[in-house]
């Protein structure tokens, strides 16, 4: 079931954004482009208790597929897209060990080995399951797990930091670098908005509290469902 999500009818003025009332909401369709400030996106997130994790496994989200059949699976697509120094690539998409560099903004660390890089789902698969994805089709879950349509969905980060995050939401875990705080909250809310996912009360309170300390530009997101 699609949740109600924010739709802005025309450009929002600075004076309108200063008002405490959130923008109007309406049922939105996949492919629709949404633009708003972070507080408005947070206000539009459906707040619900998390569903049961019964039946969850990572295999429910088929990941690291080669959707466009170019020889690169999703992991390698992200590694190539996010490299600050391009790695050597042989064959159709084999990344040569010891080549390339990546910047992990979660912990402000430069990585020089692809083996030290994890591809993080901004909203973890288990969290997505708890927030509505348990009711999705297998294809929708695959699309979510391999979302190359928005560069905020999948990120190249330090492996140990990603492992520390695990399946936690912002009420439970935040990146260790202070510089990452506002970007992380904005990207988290953006991905939840893109995929029509809910937020549990503690999570919603945490992102709202943190966002109050952030000042950023309008956010644009294309809805995936």
C-alpha atoms as a printed R data frame, in Angstrom:
    type eleno elety resid chain resno      x       y       z
1   ATOM     1    CA   UNK     A     1  0.000   0.000   0.000
2   ATOM     2    CA   UNK     A     2  1.434   3.355  -0.984
3   ATOM     3    CA   UNK     A     3  1.824   5.860   1.837
4   ATOM     4    CA   UNK     A     4  0.928   9.500   1.460
5   ATOM     5    CA   UNK     A     5  3.969  11.415   0.400
6   ATOM     6    CA   UNK     A     6  4.860  15.000  -0.095
7   ATOM     7    CA   UNK     A     7  4.040  16.681  -3.400
8   ATOM     8    CA   UNK     A     8  4.880  20.336  -3.870
9   ATOM     9    CA   UNK     A     9  2.655  22.262  -6.240
10  ATOM    10    CA   UNK     A    10  5.174  24.696  -7.679
11  ATOM    11    CA   UNK     A    11  8.225  26.266  -6.117
12  ATOM    12    CA   UNK     A    12  8.227  26.908  -2.393
13  ATOM    13    CA   UNK     A    13  9.207  30.433  -1.402
14  ATOM    14    CA   UNK     A    14 11.537  31.194   1.467
15  ATOM    15    CA   UNK     A    15  8.685  32.726   3.419
16  ATOM    16    CA   UNK     A    16  6.532  29.633   2.958
17  ATOM    17    CA   UNK     A    17  9.332  27.421   4.195
18  ATOM    18    CA   UNK     A    18  9.577  29.513   7.339
19  ATOM    19    CA   UNK     A    19  6.049  28.527   8.365
20  ATOM    20    CA   UNK     A    20  5.620  25.731  10.868
21  ATOM    21    CA   UNK     A    21  2.957  23.955   8.859
22  ATOM    22    CA   UNK     A    22  4.196  21.208   6.519
23  ATOM    23    CA   UNK     A    23  3.354  21.314   2.813
24  ATOM    24    CA   UNK     A    24  0.286  19.494   1.553
25  ATOM    25    CA   UNK     A    25  0.543  15.787   0.805
26  ATOM    26    CA   UNK     A    26 -1.078  13.639  -1.828
27  ATOM    27    CA   UNK     A    27 -0.672  10.163  -3.229
28  ATOM    28    CA   UNK     A    28  2.403  10.231  -5.423
29  ATOM    29    CA   UNK     A    29  3.402   7.998  -8.295
30  ATOM    30    CA   UNK     A    30  6.740   6.325  -9.038
31  ATOM    31    CA   UNK     A    31  8.900   8.604 -11.143
32  ATOM    32    CA   UNK     A    32  7.483  11.768  -9.627
33  ATOM    33    CA   UNK     A    33 10.092  14.351  -8.636
34  ATOM    34    CA   UNK     A    34  9.748  15.830  -5.153
35  ATOM    35    CA   UNK     A    35 11.587  18.931  -3.917
36  ATOM    36    CA   UNK     A    36 11.476  20.171  -0.320
37  ATOM    37    CA   UNK     A    37 13.566  21.151   2.668
38  ATOM    38    CA   UNK     A    38 14.656  18.437   5.052
39  ATOM    39    CA   UNK     A    39 12.147  19.348   7.819
40  ATOM    40    CA   UNK     A    40  9.277  19.042   5.345
41  ATOM    41    CA   UNK     A    41 10.445  15.624   4.177
42  ATOM    42    CA   UNK     A    42 10.710  14.478   7.790
43  ATOM    43    CA   UNK     A    43  7.225  15.779   8.556
44  ATOM    44    CA   UNK     A    44  5.853  13.791   5.611
45  ATOM    45    CA   UNK     A    45  7.385  10.458   6.670
46  ATOM    46    CA   UNK     A    46  4.685   8.037   7.867
47  ATOM    47    CA   UNK     A    47  5.387   7.228  11.532
48  ATOM    48    CA   UNK     A    48  4.582   3.654  12.540
49  ATOM    49    CA   UNK     A    49  5.931   1.032  14.888
50  ATOM    50    CA   UNK     A    50  8.302  -1.331  13.121
51  ATOM    51    CA   UNK     A    51  6.816  -4.503  11.725
52  ATOM    52    CA   UNK     A    52  7.902  -8.002  12.611
53  ATOM    53    CA   UNK     A    53 11.249  -9.229  11.338
54  ATOM    54    CA   UNK     A    54  9.836 -12.729  10.927
55  ATOM    55    CA   UNK     A    55 10.829 -14.122   7.547
56  ATOM    56    CA   UNK     A    56 13.665 -11.659   6.997
57  ATOM    57    CA   UNK     A    57 17.002 -12.641   5.525
58  ATOM    58    CA   UNK     A    58 19.380 -10.800   3.235
59  ATOM    59    CA   UNK     A    59 18.437 -13.325   0.563
60  ATOM    60    CA   UNK     A    60 14.993 -11.676   0.484
61  ATOM    61    CA   UNK     A    61 16.792  -8.752  -1.199
62  ATOM    62    CA   UNK     A    62 18.711 -10.186  -4.137
63  ATOM    63    CA   UNK     A    63 21.697  -7.869  -4.290
64  ATOM    64    CA   UNK     A    64 24.806  -7.175  -6.335
65  ATOM    65    CA   UNK     A    65 23.121  -8.121  -9.593
66  ATOM    66    CA   UNK     A    66 24.270  -6.995 -13.037
67  ATOM    67    CA   UNK     A    67 21.015  -5.295 -13.982
68  ATOM    68    CA   UNK     A    68 22.225  -3.761 -17.253
69  ATOM    69    CA   UNK     A    69 24.301  -6.832 -18.210
70  ATOM    70    CA   UNK     A    70 27.456  -4.846 -18.847
71  ATOM    71    CA   UNK     A    71 29.632  -7.188 -16.793
72  ATOM    72    CA   UNK     A    72 29.627  -4.993 -13.666
73  ATOM    73    CA   UNK     A    73 27.533  -6.024 -10.693
74  ATOM    74    CA   UNK     A    74 26.071  -3.361  -8.425
75  ATOM    75    CA   UNK     A    75 28.990  -3.436  -5.987
76  ATOM    76    CA   UNK     A    76 31.501  -2.771  -8.746
77  ATOM    77    CA   UNK     A    77 29.288  -0.101 -10.309
78  ATOM    78    CA   UNK     A    78 29.372   1.812  -7.009
79  ATOM    79    CA   UNK     A    79 33.115   1.255  -6.557
80  ATOM    80    CA   UNK     A    80 33.770   2.710 -10.009
81  ATOM    81    CA   UNK     A    81 31.323   5.597  -9.594
82  ATOM    82    CA   UNK     A    82 32.642   6.670  -6.182
83  ATOM    83    CA   UNK     A    83 36.374   6.212  -6.734
84  ATOM    84    CA   UNK     A    84 38.320   9.431  -6.176
85  ATOM    85    CA   UNK     A    85 41.194   7.835  -8.091
86  ATOM    86    CA   UNK     A    86 39.976   5.464 -10.774
87  ATOM    87    CA   UNK     A    87 41.070   1.846 -10.297
88  ATOM    88    CA   UNK     A    88 42.443  -0.309 -13.070
89  ATOM    89    CA   UNK     A    89 39.778  -2.477 -14.673
90  ATOM    90    CA   UNK     A    90 40.443  -5.570 -16.753
91  ATOM    91    CA   UNK     A    91 38.109  -7.790 -18.723
92  ATOM    92    CA   UNK     A    92 34.486  -6.766 -18.527
93  ATOM    93    CA   UNK     A    93 34.639  -5.440 -14.963
94  ATOM    94    CA   UNK     A    94 37.434  -6.887 -12.841
95  ATOM    95    CA   UNK     A    95 38.878  -4.225 -10.535
96  ATOM    96    CA   UNK     A    96 42.599  -4.770 -10.020
97  ATOM    97    CA   UNK     A    97 43.598  -5.150  -6.372
98  ATOM    98    CA   UNK     A    98 45.742  -2.330  -5.006
99  ATOM    99    CA   UNK     A    99 44.497   0.261  -7.489
100 ATOM   100    CA   UNK     A   100 42.066   3.109  -6.946
101 ATOM   101    CA   UNK     A   101 41.134   5.292  -3.984
102 ATOM   102    CA   UNK     A   102 37.853   5.927  -2.179
103 ATOM   103    CA   UNK     A   103 36.783   8.575   0.334
104 ATOM   104    CA   UNK     A   104 34.630   7.275   3.183
105 ATOM   105    CA   UNK     A   105 32.796  10.354   4.425
106 ATOM   106    CA   UNK     A   106 31.312   8.439   7.353
107 ATOM   107    CA   UNK     A   107 34.730   8.487   9.073
108 ATOM   108    CA   UNK     A   108 36.756  10.876   6.871
109 ATOM   109    CA   UNK     A   109 39.126   8.175   5.730
110 ATOM   110    CA   UNK     A   110 40.825   7.575   2.387
111 ATOM   111    CA   UNK     A   111 40.785   3.917   1.359
112 ATOM   112    CA   UNK     A   112 43.356   2.523  -1.051
113 ATOM   113    CA   UNK     A   113 42.162  -1.075  -1.251
114 ATOM   114    CA   UNK     A   114 38.794  -2.180  -2.539
115 ATOM   115    CA   UNK     A   115 38.923  -4.947   0.055
116 ATOM   116    CA   UNK     A   116 38.575  -2.289   2.771
117 ATOM   117    CA   UNK     A   117 35.463  -0.846   1.122
118 ATOM   118    CA   UNK     A   118 31.928  -1.935   1.932
119 ATOM   119    CA   UNK     A   119 28.968  -0.793  -0.120
120 ATOM   120    CA   UNK     A   120 26.500   0.470   2.458
121 ATOM   121    CA   UNK     A   121 22.764   0.520   1.929
122 ATOM   122    CA   UNK     A   122 21.966   3.927   3.420
123 ATOM   123    CA   UNK     A   123 18.795   2.413   4.856
124 ATOM   124    CA   UNK     A   124 19.889  -1.147   5.701
125 ATOM   125    CA   UNK     A   125 18.020  -4.080   4.200
126 ATOM   126    CA   UNK     A   126 16.714  -5.250   7.583
127 ATOM   127    CA   UNK     A   127 15.569  -1.716   8.413
128 ATOM   128    CA   UNK     A   128 13.792  -1.507   5.062
129 ATOM   129    CA   UNK     A   129 12.084  -4.837   5.809
130 ATOM   130    CA   UNK     A   130 10.894  -3.497   9.168
131 ATOM   131    CA   UNK     A   131  9.700  -0.264   7.525
132 ATOM   132    CA   UNK     A   132  7.465  -1.727   4.837
133 ATOM   133    CA   UNK     A   133  9.596  -3.785   2.451
134 ATOM   134    CA   UNK     A   134  8.353  -7.040   3.982
135 ATOM   135    CA   UNK     A   135  5.174  -6.473   1.962
136 ATOM   136    CA   UNK     A   136  6.976  -5.793  -1.322
137 ATOM   137    CA   UNK     A   137  7.390  -8.160  -4.225
138 ATOM   138    CA   UNK     A   138 10.706  -9.951  -4.734
139 ATOM   139    CA   UNK     A   139 11.417  -7.684  -7.717
140 ATOM   140    CA   UNK     A   140 10.806  -4.535  -5.691
141 ATOM   141    CA   UNK     A   141 13.196  -5.738  -3.011
142 ATOM   142    CA   UNK     A   142 15.811  -6.533  -5.658
143 ATOM   143    CA   UNK     A   143 15.397  -3.067  -7.145
144 ATOM   144    CA   UNK     A   144 15.839  -1.546  -3.693
145 ATOM   145    CA   UNK     A   145 18.961  -3.565  -2.921
146 ATOM   146    CA   UNK     A   146 20.560  -2.499  -6.225
147 ATOM   147    CA   UNK     A   147 19.317   1.087  -6.450
148 ATOM   148    CA   UNK     A   148 21.687   2.905  -8.785
149 ATOM   149    CA   UNK     A   149 19.007   5.457  -9.630
150 ATOM   150    CA   UNK     A   150 19.917   7.713  -6.697
151 ATOM   151    CA   UNK     A   151 23.516   8.064  -5.535
152 ATOM   152    CA   UNK     A   152 22.364   8.473  -1.924
153 ATOM   153    CA   UNK     A   153 21.071   4.902  -1.762
154 ATOM   154    CA   UNK     A   154 24.397   3.028  -1.970
155 ATOM   155    CA   UNK     A   155 27.701   4.340  -0.643
156 ATOM   156    CA   UNK     A   156 31.327   3.223  -0.612
157 ATOM   157    CA   UNK     A   157 32.463   3.384   3.034
158 ATOM   158    CA   UNK     A   158 35.039   1.870   5.381
159 ATOM   159    CA   UNK     A   159 34.142  -1.761   5.995
160 ATOM   160    CA   UNK     A   160 34.475  -1.677   9.782
161 ATOM   161    CA   UNK     A   161 32.287   1.436  10.014
162 ATOM   162    CA   UNK     A   162 29.599  -0.212   7.932
163 ATOM   163    CA   UNK     A   163 29.826  -3.297  10.113
164 ATOM   164    CA   UNK     A   164 29.414  -1.127  13.227
165 ATOM   165    CA   UNK     A   165 26.297   0.419  11.690
166 ATOM   166    CA   UNK     A   166 24.815  -3.004  10.876
167 ATOM   167    CA   UNK     A   167 21.013  -2.638  10.661
168 ATOM   168    CA   UNK     A   168 20.659   0.320  13.037
169 ATOM   169    CA   UNK     A   169 18.677   3.493  12.370
170 ATOM   170    CA   UNK     A   170 19.747   7.044  13.390
171 ATOM   171    CA   UNK     A   171 18.221   6.643  16.860
172 ATOM   172    CA   UNK     A   172 20.794   3.905  17.439
173 ATOM   173    CA   UNK     A   173 23.818   4.789  15.282
174 ATOM   174    CA   UNK     A   174 25.351   7.771  13.520
175 ATOM   175    CA   UNK     A   175 28.599   8.068  11.544
176 ATOM   176    CA   UNK     A   176 31.621   8.806  13.751
177 ATOM   177    CA   UNK     A   177 32.681  11.920  11.807
178 ATOM   178    CA   UNK     A   178 30.877  15.038  13.044
179 ATOM   179    CA   UNK     A   179 31.061  16.428   9.509
180 ATOM   180    CA   UNK     A   180 28.855  13.560   8.311
181 ATOM   181    CA   UNK     A   181 25.899  14.212  10.628
182 ATOM   182    CA   UNK     A   182 23.699  16.495   8.536
183 ATOM   183    CA   UNK     A   183 24.443  14.741   5.258
184 ATOM   184    CA   UNK     A   184 23.664  11.366   6.800
185 ATOM   185    CA   UNK     A   185 20.303  12.483   8.178
186 ATOM   186    CA   UNK     A   186 19.357  14.141   4.882
187 ATOM   187    CA   UNK     A   187 20.318  11.075   2.851
188 ATOM   188    CA   UNK     A   188 18.536   8.717   5.256
189 ATOM   189    CA   UNK     A   189 15.282  10.676   4.998
190 ATOM   190    CA   UNK     A   190 15.692  11.003   1.227
191 ATOM   191    CA   UNK     A   191 16.007   7.239   0.739
192 ATOM   192    CA   UNK     A   192 13.031   6.574   3.005
193 ATOM   193    CA   UNK     A   193 11.028   9.105   0.991
194 ATOM   194    CA   UNK     A   194 12.181   7.654  -2.344
195 ATOM   195    CA   UNK     A   195 10.996   4.176  -1.390
196 ATOM   196    CA   UNK     A   196  7.893   5.067   0.622
197 ATOM   197    CA   UNK     A   197  9.277   3.579   3.829
198 ATOM   198    CA   UNK     A   198  7.983   4.379   7.298
199 ATOM   199    CA   UNK     A   199  9.872   5.606  10.363
200 ATOM   200    CA   UNK     A   200  9.341   4.279  13.863
201 ATOM   201    CA   UNK     A   201  8.664   6.868  16.607
202 ATOM   202    CA   UNK     A   202 12.182   6.826  18.108
203 ATOM   203    CA   UNK     A   203 13.797   7.042  14.670
204 ATOM   204    CA   UNK     A   204 11.509   9.897  13.638
205 ATOM   205    CA   UNK     A   205 12.264  11.825  16.825
206 ATOM   206    CA   UNK     A   206 16.003  11.309  16.320
207 ATOM   207    CA   UNK     A   207 16.092  12.554  12.727
208 ATOM   208    CA   UNK     A   208 13.848  15.489  13.606
209 ATOM   209    CA   UNK     A   209 16.071  16.516  16.530
210 ATOM   210    CA   UNK     A   210 19.272  16.207  14.511
211 ATOM   211    CA   UNK     A   211 17.843  17.980  11.466
212 ATOM   212    CA   UNK     A   212 16.979  20.973  13.638
213 ATOM   213    CA   UNK     A   213 20.726  21.636  13.880
214 ATOM   214    CA   UNK     A   214 21.243  21.374  10.113
215 ATOM   215    CA   UNK     A   215 20.810  23.998   7.445
216 ATOM   216    CA   UNK     A   216 20.961  22.797   3.876
217 ATOM   217    CA   UNK     A   217 19.509  23.411   0.430
218 ATOM   218    CA   UNK     A   218 16.297  21.946  -0.864
219 ATOM   219    CA   UNK     A   219 16.399  18.223  -1.490
220 ATOM   220    CA   UNK     A   220 15.152  16.701  -4.726
221 ATOM   221    CA   UNK     A   221 14.263  13.029  -4.916
222 ATOM   222    CA   UNK     A   222 12.614  10.912  -7.592
223 ATOM   223    CA   UNK     A   223 10.147   8.472  -6.068
224 ATOM   224    CA   UNK     A   224 10.861   4.820  -6.798
225 ATOM   225    CA   UNK     A   225  7.509   3.540  -5.547
